[in-house]
Amino acid sequence: MTLRIWESQAGEAVSNSSSRSCNCQSRPGFTRRSFLRTAPGAVGGMAAMVAALSPLKDLPEGSLPSVEEFMQKHYKEMSPEEMDAALARMSREVEDRYGVVPSIKDYKPLEGVQFVYALNLSRCIGCRKCVHACVEENNQSRSPEIQYIRVLEMPRGTTDIEEGNHHYDRPTVPGDTHYYLPIQCHQCANPPCTKVCPVEATWKDDDGIVVIDYDWCIGCRYCEAACPYWARRFNFGEPSLPKDKINPDMGYLSNRPRPRGVVEKCHFCLHRTRQGKMPACLEICPVGARKFGNALDPESEVSQILKTKRIFVLKEEVGTLPRFFYYFDERYPRDDGNSPESHAEPVEASE
Amino acid sequence: MKKYCVFLSRCLALSFVGDWKYYFWMFFLSVIALMGLNAYTQQFVNSLITTGMTDQVSWGFYIANFTFLVGMAAAAVMLVIPVYIYKNHDLHDLVIFGELFAVAAIIMALLFVTVDLGRPDRFHHLFLRFNFPESMLAWDVIALNGYLLLNLHICGYLIYCAYCKRKPTRLFYIPFVFIAIAWAISIHTVTAFLYSGLGGRPFWNSAVLAPRFLASAFAAGPAFLILTLMVISKATDYRVTHKALMTLRNIVTVALTINMFLLGSEVFTEFYTDSAHVASAKYLFLGLHGNNALVPWIWSAIALNTTAIIILYSRMSRKLPALSVACILLIIGVWIEKGMGLIIPAFIPTPLGEIVEYTPTLNEILVTLGIWAFGLLIYTICVRITVPVLSGQLTVDTQLRDRHTTTTPLRGSSAPHTITTQEETAR
């Protein structure tokens, strides 16, 4: 039935257009009869289209960008006034949604600072307190759950991360025959993730932190595929976060609530660290395994660690130059005469 | 200009005309396309959580189909090269069908990338801050859209000239044909580089990926064209010569052989080296730690391709039924090999060694089917318009009196301009 209607409709359409173009026929373009024959087909088509689009009526409020958000420029192109306006808009949105008045600021990198992270594998006990402190500090979605730090339980005798257990679940840590390897964004000096972004929504800031403009990301997830450390997370669903869990101290490029459909990751708590504080994962660590600071400051703890400890980075062969270092407690033997570990006597080297 | 608008409106009108098989086919495709649209609206409302993708397997079915279709689009060049470089006249009239398919395939490929975006509402950011030449995805945006425009121009120009019954000016299309040849190879190369440039994904990080992409594309694309040309021969009064189909068969056979060779090289390097990088390949071919969702896929792809190769090398593939079976087998085989066999395993295990398997959800499959239906709808309409124009039934001074009118079938004419002149004298 439908087919026949379509056919006749189309047949009419052809004769109409050809009569108009060639003037070969004197028949008028539309007759009442042709209208009656084409109308049901057209109506049916429209109805099917409307039915197909019907789920749109369930679109949650606020999931389409406001005009202001739509017109907002790229982070690097905003004037100070435009930035203020954007921060005010975000603040309003957080207040509307979570009933908390946040303080959202645009924290800029500090002069003469290169942040590095160092993690003491001799100390880490795999308690995952850092994972949860990070979630609370950075307003991550609780459902679907997003975590920036993944702790691997590694069997002794290997550093191959494919041997690691991601989902260890024991009543007490550490396990007797394991060591623990927490992994988060390594803030690479040669980041493969920023290179691949088609819209420059992610870049390396002057202090070495790789940041994301959540209002610019188009959600293609190419960066997620490019990262060799699996550090990036995507908001596959609408992020949800209980009102009483909101951390109101927010940064534009860090922990303000993210919209759906964008990528996020660890940013070394830049809203804290660019003010001289320590990252949340470091502060919570019960064994002091985590060290953070400015590599350009020779007095900083991380500078001392880089100089004196046996450090390594993960997947050095991919050439990303991470600024997240792992080390073991033992110092280099011939570091300085005073350290207790420097017991090794120099031995004559053979040819 | 007015003449051109009339041409477009007549084309539009013509796309609604056909016999009952045409209506059935178009109705069927429209229904699937609308179901796909419905599924996409669901995804738009609920976000990408409606798909089977996770942070572990962050690209899935959409990107797999995208990759396959870019190859199909590039394959049009395998018709163009014989005609314009080697002056093979058997394929001359068929070039337009290949290029029209390239148009439909690129549109599908672009749709697949669009439905994969988390924020399609921010699409315009591509125009405001474009990371070129750093990002291979930026290259791909240029390559794909450029190729779409080139093919639209070439087909549109030739068809319009045939419609106006005038000889196409060589300057207006020959340079574009040669640009399109290079461009076709570039679209698939750039798409391969998009994956092979990632040091963090050893499964993709292989120099043989781009040649492999091209070989599989030049097998699957012409195979698809063989099938469409058979359908066109059957359904319309347009006759495709047996010789042309046999030329395409030879192209498919050689390309598929090269593809199998390259796949073998890849498998050898992975498994003989047996380094830490082999994990994804092990997962794909053998399964890893009891996880083996992709194993049946890749082995069926290998079985399909091998059967196709055996048929193609045997005498029976000179007969059309056997040839069409071989084509169908190898299209499915290549589709699996490039989709489930190439995109997904690179994510399993993750760079941190975690194994999370991936299966597309029903909604994801519906969106995929919808895009395929929409693309085939476009292609059917293009062919529907092209056949009567090329055979001179629809020209500037004719009109379609009866949709079942049959005029003399087009045989052995060698160029679009000769078609029109021939038909002119015939009339």
Contacts between the chains, C-beta under 8 A, distances in Angstrom:
chain1	res1	chain2	res2	distance
A	2	B	27	7.1
A	3	B	20	6.7
A	3	B	23	4.7
A	3	B	24	7.0
A	3	B	27	6.2
A	6	B	16	6.9
A	6	B	23	6.1
A	6	B	27	7.4
A	7	B	17	7.8
A	7	B	20	7.9
A	7	B	23	5.9
A	9	B	16	6.7
A	10	B	13	7.1
A	10	B	16	2.8
A	10	B	17	4.8
A	10	B	18	7.9
A	11	B	16	7.9
A	11	B	17	6.3
A	11	B	403	6.7
A	13	B	12	7.9
A	13	B	13	4.4
A	13	B	16	5.7
A	14	B	10	7.6
A	14	B	13	4.4
A	14	B	14	6.4
A	14	B	16	7.3
A	14	B	17	5.5
A	14	B	400	5.7
A	14	B	403	7.5
A	16	B	13	7.4
A	17	B	6	7.5
A	17	B	9	5.0
A	17	B	10	5.4
A	17	B	12	7.9
A	17	B	13	4.6
A	18	B	10	6.5
A	18	B	13	7.6
A	18	B	399	3.9
A	18	B	400	6.5
A	19	B	399	8.0
A	20	B	6	7.9
A	21	B	6	4.3
A	21	B	9	7.5
A	21	B	10	6.6
A	21	B	399	7.8
A	22	B	397	7.2
A	22	B	399	5.3
A	24	B	399	5.9
A	48	B	30	7.7
A	48	B	31	7.9
A	48	B	34	5.4
A	49	B	34	6.9
A	49	B	37	7.9
A	51	B	34	7.7
A	51	B	38	7.3
A	52	B	34	4.4
A	52	B	35	7.3
A	52	B	37	4.4
A	52	B	38	4.2
A	52	B	41	6.9
A	53	B	37	7.0
A	53	B	38	7.5
A	53	B	41	5.6
A	54	B	38	7.5
A	54	B	41	7.5
A	55	B	38	6.8
A	55	B	41	4.3
A	55	B	42	4.8
A	55	B	44	7.8
A	55	B	45	5.2
A	56	B	41	5.5
A	56	B	44	7.3
A	56	B	45	6.5
A	58	B	45	5.3
A	59	B	44	7.7
A	59	B	45	5.1
A	60	B	45	7.5
A	63	B	45	7.7
A	64	B	121	6.8
A	65	B	121	5.7
A	65	B	122	7.8
A	70	B	121	7.4
A	73	B	128	7.8
A	74	B	125	7.7
A	74	B	128	6.8
A	74	B	129	5.0
A	77	B	129	7.7
A	144	B	49	6.8
A	150	B	352	6.2
A	152	B	352	6.8
A	152	B	353	7.7
A	160	B	276	6.6
A	160	B	353	7.9
A	161	B	352	5.6
A	161	B	353	5.2
A	162	B	276	6.7
A	162	B	279	6.2
A	162	B	349	6.4
A	162	B	353	3.4
A	163	B	353	7.1
A	164	B	352	7.0
A	164	B	353	5.7
A	166	B	352	7.1
A	166	B	353	7.7
A	166	B	354	4.9
A	183	B	352	6.2
A	192	B	198	6.8
A	192	B	199	6.3
A	192	B	200	6.2
A	195	B	134	5.3
A	195	B	135	6.7
A	196	B	134	7.8
A	196	B	135	5.1
A	196	B	136	6.6
A	196	B	137	6.5
A	196	B	197	7.9
A	196	B	198	7.6
A	197	B	131	5.7
A	197	B	135	6.0
A	197	B	137	8.0
A	198	B	126	6.5
A	198	B	130	7.1
A	198	B	131	5.4
A	198	B	135	4.7
A	198	B	137	4.1
A	198	B	138	4.7
A	198	B	141	6.7
A	199	B	122	8.0
A	199	B	125	4.5
A	199	B	126	6.0
A	199	B	128	7.8
A	199	B	129	5.4
A	199	B	130	7.0
A	199	B	131	6.3
A	200	B	129	5.0
A	200	B	131	4.8
A	201	B	125	7.4
A	216	B	122	7.3
A	216	B	125	5.9
A	216	B	129	7.4
A	217	B	118	7.6
A	217	B	119	6.7
A	217	B	122	7.6
A	218	B	117	5.6
A	218	B	118	7.1
A	218	B	119	5.0
A	218	B	120	7.9
A	218	B	122	4.7
A	218	B	123	6.8
A	218	B	125	5.7
A	218	B	126	7.3
A	219	B	48	7.7
A	219	B	117	5.2
A	219	B	118	2.1
A	219	B	119	4.4
A	219	B	122	7.8
A	220	B	113	7.6
A	220	B	116	7.0
A	220	B	117	5.8
A	220	B	118	7.5
A	220	B	137	6.6
A	221	B	58	4.6
A	221	B	59	6.5
A	221	B	116	7.8
A	221	B	118	7.1
A	222	B	135	7.4
A	222	B	137	5.4
A	222	B	194	7.9
A	224	B	55	7.0
A	224	B	58	4.4
A	225	B	58	6.1
A	225	B	59	6.2
A	225	B	198	6.2
A	225	B	200	7.9
A	225	B	201	6.6
A	225	B	346	7.7
A	225	B	347	7.6
A	226	B	198	5.1
A	226	B	200	6.0
A	226	B	201	7.9
A	227	B	200	5.9
A	227	B	351	7.0
A	228	B	199	6.5
A	228	B	200	2.9
A	228	B	201	8.0
A	228	B	351	5.0
A	229	B	200	7.6
A	229	B	351	6.2
A	229	B	352	7.2
A	230	B	55	7.7
A	230	B	56	7.8
A	230	B	350	4.9
A	230	B	351	4.7
A	230	B	352	4.7
A	230	B	354	7.7
A	232	B	55	7.7
A	233	B	55	5.3
A	234	B	48	7.7
A	234	B	55	5.9
A	234	B	58	6.2
A	234	B	118	6.6
A	235	B	47	7.5
A	235	B	118	7.1
A	236	B	47	6.4
A	236	B	48	4.8
A	236	B	49	4.5
A	236	B	51	7.7
A	236	B	53	6.8
A	236	B	54	7.2
A	236	B	55	7.8
A	236	B	118	7.9
A	237	B	46	7.5
A	237	B	47	5.3
A	237	B	48	7.8
A	237	B	49	3.7
A	238	B	46	8.0
A	238	B	47	6.0
A	259	B	119	7.8
A	260	B	47	4.7
A	260	B	118	7.1
A	261	B	47	5.9
A	261	B	48	6.7
A	261	B	117	7.6
A	261	B	118	3.0
A	261	B	119	4.5
A	262	B	118	6.1
A	262	B	119	6.4
A	263	B	118	7.9
A	315	B	200	7.8
A	315	B	351	7.8
A	318	B	199	4.4
A	318	B	200	5.9
A	319	B	199	6.7
A	320	B	199	7.7
A	320	B	200	8.0
